[in-house]
Amino acid sequence: MSVHVHFDRPAGLLVQNLVQEFCGWIALPKHAKDQKLEFLIDGAPIAAQRYQRPDAERVWGGSHVEGWTFWLDQTTTLQRSRRTLEFSVRVGGHPVYKRHFYKSRSLMPRDRDGALYFMHIPKTAGTALRAYVDFAFKDLASCLVYGQFPGKSADEVTGTYRNMASSRELFFGHFDFALVHELRDRKPKIVTVFRKPDELIRSYQNFNPDPAPVFLDNPLTRHICGLSYAPPYGLIRAEHLELAWRRVERHFHVVQQPCLQQFVDELSMAFGLPRFILPRINVGTISDLKLKLPFDISFDTKLYELSQHHQGNFVSFLDA
């Protein structure tokens, strides 16, 4: 059944009001106008006011158009531990539409009110992902964590701008798990992109012909552990891999770089957004030149392999 649902409120994917109005209009085929129309939140029917919308009827001539409005109170917005709300429509008992909304951290229980983090490990297509995040999550108060404009360094975020950081819904940038730890986030949700470790090292070599030795020593494991570039080359051990994997299991949604467009499509479909084609940014050719410096990716290789079996639905990850 061809159905079009339009939202006047919320205008975007973010729900941040204790008492939240949902309203808009729906266009149905003429033959469906006498069938039972139901609106549901998280699978439970909601009593909605329904009325004429002549403005929409002028655009959707030939369809049956109705306006609708309902309100959610704190029992749904505040007192449920899930991070998302699922809005759905049934006509004649059959599901015809579904999309999700993202609840502000201010509406979450205290032990589940963490921010959403996008950890940009260098040379993993993070700049392309940032273009999508700027599009999809434009309603969320955010903070760019980069050492140069327009971002702020991790030390500034956890120091000078700490009060501001406590009000941010989303962080994106070059940081590791130490930032999350310093912000004392109890239930962080962290998205990061993993690239095959050998490709990652060679791409970094092409980007920087005089690479920092520490980046050649298991950079994926370093970022997930929160060690970044602090320990000198050669000090990453098996215990660091174990810590990194525990944190992946508890806090991370890992996207394999070849599946990045698929992840973006999944997110857009879940939140009712238009399809977004990822741009190609800072793309270089990977050479077969030998590195002048030695490198070790043994723990990153294992972490990458483990993460391939830690896949799941992104909405389920947010709600867990």
C-alpha positions in Angstrom: 0.0 0.0 0.0 1.4 3.4 -1.0 1.3 5.6 2.1 3.0 9.0 2.8 3.4 10.2 6.3 4.5 13.8 7.0 5.6 15.2 10.4 5.1 18.8 11.4 6.4 18.0 14.9 8.9 16.7 15.8 10.6 18.4 12.8 13.7 16.2 13.0 14.7 13.0 14.6 15.4 14.4 18.1 12.8 14.2 20.9 13.8 16.4 23.9 10.6 17.6 25.5 9.1 16.0 28.6 5.7 16.3 27.0 6.2 15.9 23.3 3.7 16.7 20.5 3.6 14.5 17.4 1.5 15.9 14.6 1.3 15.9 10.8 -0.7 14.3 8.1 -1.0 11.0 6.3 -2.0 10.3 2.6 -3.6 7.0 1.9 -5.0 5.4 -1.3 -8.7 6.3 -1.7 -9.7 2.6 -1.3 -8.2 2.5 2.2 -10.1 5.5 3.7 -12.7 3.2 5.4 -10.1 0.9 6.9 -9.0 1.2 10.5 -6.2 3.6 10.9 -3.9 3.2 13.9 -0.8 5.1 15.2 1.5 3.3 17.6 4.5 4.2 19.8 6.8 1.2 20.6 4.1 -1.1 19.4 1.3 0.3 21.6 -1.7 2.1 20.0 -1.9 5.8 20.7 -5.2 7.8 20.7 -4.8 10.5 18.1 -7.0 13.4 17.1 -7.8 13.3 13.4 -9.0 16.1 11.2 -9.0 17.5 7.7 -5.9 18.9 6.1 -7.0 20.8 3.0 -3.5 22.1 2.4 -2.1 18.6 2.1 -5.1 17.5 0.0 -4.3 20.1 -2.6 -0.8 18.5 -3.0 -1.9 14.9 -2.8 -5.0 15.0 -5.0 -6.4 11.6 -5.6 -5.4 10.4 -2.1 -7.3 10.2 1.1 -5.6 12.7 3.5 -6.0 13.2 7.2 -4.3 15.3 9.8 -3.3 13.7 13.1 -2.1 14.9 16.5 -1.2 13.1 19.7 1.0 13.9 22.8 3.4 11.8 24.7 3.9 12.4 28.4 6.7 11.5 30.7 5.7 7.9 31.1 6.9 7.4 27.5 9.5 10.1 27.0 11.3 10.0 30.4 10.4 6.8 32.1 11.5 4.3 29.4 15.1 3.2 29.2 15.2 2.8 25.5 17.1 5.5 23.6 14.8 5.4 20.6 11.0 5.7 20.1 9.4 3.7 17.3 6.5 5.4 15.6 4.5 3.1 13.3 1.2 3.1 11.4 -1.2 0.3 10.7 -4.1 0.4 8.2 -6.6 -2.4 8.4 -4.4 -4.2 10.9 -1.4 -4.2 8.5 1.8 -2.3 9.1 2.4 0.4 6.5 5.0 2.7 7.9 7.7 2.8 10.6 10.5 5.2 11.7 12.4 5.9 14.8 13.2 9.0 16.9 16.2 9.7 19.1 15.7 10.7 22.7 17.8 13.4 24.2 20.1 12.3 27.0 18.1 14.6 29.3 15.2 12.2 28.9 17.2 9.1 29.8 17.7 7.5 33.3 20.8 8.6 35.1 22.6 5.3 34.4 21.8 5.4 30.7 22.2 9.1 29.8 25.5 8.9 27.9 26.3 10.9 24.8 26.7 9.5 21.3 30.3 9.4 20.2 31.8 9.0 16.7 35.5 8.1 17.2 37.4 9.1 14.1 40.5 6.9 13.9 42.7 8.5 11.2 42.6 7.0 7.7 39.3 5.1 8.2 37.0 7.3 6.0 36.0 9.3 9.1 35.9 12.6 7.2 33.3 11.1 4.8 31.3 9.8 7.8 31.4 13.2 9.4 29.6 14.7 6.3 26.8 12.2 6.9 26.6 12.8 10.7 26.4 16.6 10.1 23.4 15.8 7.8 21.6 13.2 9.9 22.2 14.5 13.4 22.1 18.2 12.7 19.4 18.6 15.5 21.8 17.3 18.2 24.0 19.7 20.2 27.4 18.5 19.2 31.1 19.0 19.8 33.9 18.5 17.3 37.1 17.1 18.9 39.9 18.1 16.6 43.1 19.9 17.4 42.4 22.5 14.7 39.5 24.8 13.7 36.6 24.3 13.9 37.2 21.7 16.6 38.7 21.8 20.1 41.3 19.4 21.4 40.4 16.6 23.7 42.3 18.3 26.6 40.2 21.5 26.0 37.0 19.5 25.9 37.7 17.8 29.2 39.2 21.0 30.8 38.3 24.5 29.7 35.0 23.5 28.0 34.0 20.7 30.4 30.7 22.4 31.4 29.8 22.8 27.8 30.7 19.2 27.1 28.2 18.0 29.7 25.4 19.4 27.6 26.5 17.9 24.3 24.5 15.1 22.8 27.1 14.1 20.2 30.9 14.1 19.9 32.8 13.6 16.7 36.5 13.7 16.1 40.1 12.5 16.7 39.8 11.1 20.3 40.2 7.8 22.0 38.4 6.1 24.9 40.3 8.4 27.4 38.0 11.2 26.4 34.9 9.2 27.4 36.6 8.2 30.6 37.5 11.8 31.5 33.9 12.9 30.9 32.7 10.2 33.3 30.1 9.0 30.8 28.3 6.1 32.5 26.7 4.5 29.4 28.5 5.8 26.3 27.5 4.7 22.8 30.5 4.9 20.5 30.6 4.4 16.8 33.9 3.9 15.0 35.1 2.6 11.6 37.6 -0.2 11.4 39.7 -0.6 8.3 41.9 -3.6 7.5 45.0 -2.9 9.5 47.5 -3.4 6.7 45.5 -1.0 4.5 45.3 1.5 7.3 49.0 1.5 7.8 49.8 1.9 4.1 47.2 4.6 3.7 48.8 6.5 6.6 52.2 6.1 5.0 51.0 7.6 1.8 49.4 10.5 3.8 52.5 11.1 5.9 55.8 10.0 4.3 57.4 10.5 7.7 54.9 8.7 9.9 54.9 8.8 13.7 56.3 5.4 15.0 53.5 5.1 17.6 50.8 5.1 14.8 52.5 2.1 13.3 52.0 0.1 16.5 48.4 -1.2 16.5 46.5 2.1 16.3 43.0 0.5 16.5 43.8 -1.2 19.8 45.4 2.0 21.1 42.3 4.1 20.4 39.8 1.6 21.8 42.0 1.2 25.0 42.3 5.0 25.4 46.1 4.9 25.0 46.2 6.8 21.8 49.9 7.7 21.1 51.1 7.8 24.7 53.0 4.5 25.1 56.1 4.4 22.9 56.3 2.0 19.9 56.5 -1.6 20.9 54.6 -1.4 24.2 51.2 -2.7 23.1 50.6 -6.1 24.5 48.0 -8.9 24.7 46.4 -7.3 27.8 45.7 -4.2 25.7 43.9 -6.3 23.1 41.8 -8.0 25.9 40.8 -4.6 27.2 40.0 -3.2 23.8 37.8 -6.2 23.0 35.9 -5.9 26.3 35.2 -2.2 25.5 34.1 -3.0 22.0 31.6 -5.5 23.4 30.2 -3.1 26.0 30.3 0.3 24.3 31.0 0.2 20.6 29.2 -0.2 17.3 32.0 -1.0 14.9 31.5 -0.4 11.2 33.8 -2.2 8.7 35.0 0.4 6.2 33.7 -1.5 3.1 30.3 -1.5 4.7 30.2 2.3 5.5 27.6 3.1 2.9 25.4 0.2 4.1 25.6 1.6 7.6 24.6 5.0 6.5 21.6 3.6 4.5 20.5 1.6 7.5 20.6 4.7 9.8 18.7 6.8 7.2 16.0 4.2 6.8 15.6 3.8 10.6 15.2 7.5 11.2 13.1 8.3 8.1 15.9 10.4 6.4 16.6 10.8 2.7 19.3 8.6 1.2 22.7 10.1 1.5 25.6 9.1 -0.8 28.9 9.3 1.1 31.4 11.7 -0.6 34.9 10.6 -1.4 37.1 12.8 0.7 40.9 12.6 1.2 41.1 9.5 -0.9 44.6 8.5 -2.1 46.1 5.5 -3.8 47.7 2.8 -1.6 51.2 2.2 -2.7 53.2 -1.0 -2.3 56.3 0.9 -1.0 58.0 -0.6 2.0 57.8 1.4 5.2 61.1 2.7 6.4 60.0 2.1 10.0 59.0 -1.3 11.3 55.3 -1.7 12.2 53.3 -4.2 14.3 49.6 -4.8 13.5 49.3 -8.3 15.1 46.8 -7.1 17.8 44.9 -4.9 15.4 44.5 -7.8 13.1 43.0 -9.9 15.8 40.7 -7.1 17.0 39.6 -6.5 13.4 38.8 -10.2 13.0 36.8 -10.3 16.3 34.9 -7.2 15.4 33.6 -8.8 12.1 31.6 -11.2 14.3 30.3 -8.3 16.5 27.7 -6.9 14.0 24.2 -5.9 14.9 21.3 -3.5 14.2 22.2 0.1 15.0 18.9 0.9 16.7 19.3 -2.2 18.9 22.8 -1.0 19.8 21.4 2.4 20.9 18.6 0.8 22.9 20.7 -1.9 24.6 
